[in-house]
């Protein structure tokens, strides 16, 4: 993982404040609904612990090995899709050996909430008396699916949604290898951050959404250029094509009108607020299975009516 220098310290400080580097627990459980974020935090924090300078220096032996994913002191599970009893046997064997290059050996177990009860029970035996040189970093989306006995033996770390500036850091393409493969424009990034409500994995999903730009353009056209009832049917057709992404489209449309709200005249404000309320209602009605064709027609007519009544350009 390559970090831009000035951003690196911000991320390290942030993770240290979440984990307390000076007060490490031998069993840590990271919980949030965002698997990407959980795994990113688990991996990055492991690399901070293993680094000789505790700052992802990039030049010490552990850092170099982390980069090429060849550090024997950092092991990651599940080996296959779901954590199972064979993984636990592997961990037991692995934990007999001391770390080779750092003070600790780190065992990351991702998505423990998907593991079988047998595997969780077997893991419990090690967590009851973890070897002094091992640090467990376990991640989960849903703590209700983890044995209570495991939970009680771990230090729980609940990740919170990120603020906008931290989101930008996490998503900065200098940050994450997976992001380097995705090319996106600044506008898309802004929108993805707004829509994802602080969860970087969700923002990544939006960024990889092939027709995000398409949806944004459609939302912009409706907000800025839609002015005649003659256009209703063509817009309705384009929106219907969004199908299962209808709710995402509504969020984009709402965010365009919210941008307008900041630069409109006091008189037009009421019209824009009405439109935002219409979009909100549309989203609720869609969730309660109302016919989507009627919903879209009503929404477009409502938008046009308010544009006309409040002289919105
Ligand atoms: Zn280092």
Boltz pocket constraint, residues with backbone or C-beta under 6 A from the ligand:
constraints:
  - pocket:
      binder: B
      contacts: [[A, 50], [A, 51], [A, 52], [A, 53], [A, 54], [A, 55], [A, 56], [A, 57], [A, 58], [A, 59], [A, 60], [A, 61], [A, 62], [A, 63]]
      max_distance: 6.0
